[in-house]
Amino acid sequence: MPDISMSDVQEHNTRDSAWTVIDDKVYDLTNFLAEHPGGEEVLLERAGKDATQAFKDVNHSEDAQELKEKYFVGNLHKPRESIASNNASTSTPIISDQPQGQNFKFEFCPLKALVGVSIGVLTIGLFKGFLKR
């Protein structure tokens, strides 16, 4: 089966040609619209789009899972940068070539400084009061 780009899928968003993507597989549901138990409008809302989450949210039966394979037309082609970004989110972080601390930015926040000083003064005051006893 051929690889199909998402832009190709997006062109098939009408009653005359309704393609959708489920789990990175492309399905031509045009001939299934009238047969869909939930009505054709449900499918037309997702025509030309990725319907993976919508399909999973409905908890389709095993029969429905098998039936969709009848309408399979190809795999969704993912550009290399898309694959790389998906892999980057699940793999170990990339180590930067820049030296540590080079991107450090000191930002003075008066409220945080006031809270820090107040805690310090309070601690010293309590400690001195404790020593006088």
MOTAZI-V69597 format. One record per pair of residues at least 24 apart in sequence whose C-alpha atoms are under 8 Angstrom apart, sorted by the first residue. I is the first residue (numbers start at 1). J is the second residue. If there is no record, write none. Layout:
[[I,J] [I,J]]
//
This chain:
[[1,73] [1,74] [1,75] [2,73] [2,74] [2,75] [3,74] [3,75] [3,76] [3,77] [4,74] [4,75] [4,76] [4,77] [5,76] [5,77] [5,78] [6,49] [6,76] [6,77] [6,78] [9,48] [9,49] [10,47] [10,48] [10,49] [11,48] [12,47] [12,48] [13,44] [13,46] [13,47] [13,48] [13,49] [14,44] [14,47] [15,44] [18,43] [18,44] [18,47] [18,48] [19,47] [19,48] [19,49] [20,46] [20,47] [20,48] [20,49] [20,50] [20,51] [21,48] [21,49] [21,50] [21,51] [21,52] [21,76] [22,50] [22,51] [22,52] [22,55] [23,52] [24,75] [24,76] [25,72] [25,73] [25,74] [25,75] [25,76] [26,72] [26,73] [26,74] [26,75] [26,76] [27,68] [27,69] [27,71] [27,72] [27,73] [27,74] [28,71] [28,72] [28,73] [29,71]]
//
